Amino acid sequence: MDKLEDLKERLQGFADARDWDQFHSPKNLSMALSVEVSELVECFQWLTEEQSKCLTPQQRQAVIDEMADVQVYLLRLATKLDVNLLEAVEQKMQINAAKYPADLVRGSAKKYTDYKQNADQKCDQVSDKKA
């Protein structure tokens, strides 16, 4: 068994020992996950870009704690929906590689639909020139 599956089982045991599983519906877990992500964002809310890269030990610990909370709720949600997160990430990486070819998107933060639109416009321009 891999470490992620072991962690999922330990979290399930933690919830079971406290009779919390009854509250851990996918809806509730996704809402709790959203709250924890917001708390992670709050750690960086008023920092500059540079400050966000140079956290104090106290700030760093707060970020670590919130990241752990995010992971806990994500793993609980994966358990409830019987999702293998490692497989899901592998599949998503393949999808993203197709959406964002490195030679096309290097150094840009645009959304993939912007690249498609630009490619369509180039095709239209080529068609216009031929007409």
C-alpha positions in Angstrom: 0.0 0.0 0.0 1.3 3.4 -0.9 1.7 6.2 1.7 -1.2 8.2 0.2 -3.6 5.2 0.7 -2.2 4.7 4.2 -2.9 8.3 5.0 -6.4 8.1 3.7 -7.1 5.0 5.9 -5.6 6.8 8.9 -7.9 9.9 8.2 -10.9 7.5 7.9 -10.0 6.0 11.3 -9.7 9.4 12.8 -13.2 10.4 11.6 -14.6 7.0 12.6 -13.3 7.3 16.1 -15.1 10.6 16.5 -18.2 9.6 14.7 -17.6 12.4 12.2 -18.0 10.3 9.0 -21.7 11.1 9.1 -20.8 14.8 8.4 -18.3 14.0 5.7 -20.5 14.1 2.6 -18.8 15.2 -0.7 -20.7 18.4 -0.4 -19.6 19.2 3.1 -16.0 18.1 2.4 -15.8 20.3 -0.7 -17.1 23.2 1.3 -14.7 22.6 4.1 -11.9 22.3 1.5 -12.9 25.7 0.1 -12.7 27.3 3.5 -9.2 25.8 4.2 -8.0 27.1 0.8 -9.3 30.5 1.7 -7.4 30.3 5.0 -4.2 29.4 3.0 -4.8 32.4 0.7 -5.3 34.6 3.8 -1.7 33.8 4.8 -0.5 35.7 1.7 -3.3 38.2 1.4 -1.3 41.4 2.2 2.2 40.3 1.3 4.1 41.5 -1.7 5.4 39.0 -4.2 8.8 39.2 -2.6 7.5 38.8 1.0 5.5 35.7 -0.1 8.8 34.1 -1.0 10.6 35.1 2.2 8.2 34.1 5.0 9.1 34.4 8.7 9.2 31.1 10.6 5.8 31.9 12.1 4.3 32.7 8.7 5.8 29.6 7.2 4.3 27.4 9.9 0.9 29.0 9.4 1.1 28.2 5.6 2.2 24.6 6.4 -0.7 24.1 8.7 -3.2 25.4 6.2 -1.6 23.3 3.4 -2.0 20.2 5.7 -5.7 21.1 6.3 -6.3 21.4 2.5 -4.7 18.0 2.0 -6.7 16.4 4.7 -10.0 17.5 3.3 -8.9 16.7 -0.3 -8.0 13.1 0.9 -11.3 12.7 2.7 -13.1 13.8 -0.4 -11.1 11.4 -2.5 -12.0 8.6 -0.1 -15.7 9.4 -0.2 -15.7 9.5 -4.0 -13.3 6.6 -4.4 -10.8 8.6 -6.4 -7.2 7.6 -6.8 -5.6 11.0 -6.6 -2.3 9.9 -8.0 -4.0 8.5 -11.1 -6.2 11.6 -11.4 -3.1 13.8 -11.3 -1.4 11.7 -14.0 -4.5 12.0 -16.2 -4.8 15.7 -15.6 -1.1 16.2 -16.4 -1.6 14.5 -19.8 -4.7 16.7 -20.5 -2.7 19.9 -19.5 0.2 18.9 -21.7 -2.1 18.8 -24.7 -3.8 22.1 -23.7 -0.5 23.8 -23.1 2.2 22.7 -25.5 5.5 23.9 -24.0 6.7 25.3 -27.3 3.6 27.4 -27.7 3.0 28.6 -24.1 6.5 29.0 -22.6 6.7 32.1 -20.5 3.0 33.0 -20.8 0.2 32.8 -18.2 -2.7 32.9 -20.6 -5.5 30.4 -20.4 -5.5 27.6 -23.0 -8.6 29.1 -24.7 -6.6 32.2 -25.5 -4.1 30.1 -27.4 -6.8 28.3 -29.3 -8.4 31.6 -30.2 -5.0 33.0 -31.4 -4.5 29.8 -33.5 -8.0 30.2 -35.0 -7.3 33.8 -35.8 -4.0 32.8 -37.5 -5.9 30.2 -39.6 -8.5 32.9 -40.5 -5.8 35.3 -41.6 -4.2 32.6 -43.7 -7.6 31.8 -45.3 -8.2 35.6 -45.9 -4.9 35.9 -47.7 -5.7 33.0 -50.0 -9.1 34.4 -50.9 
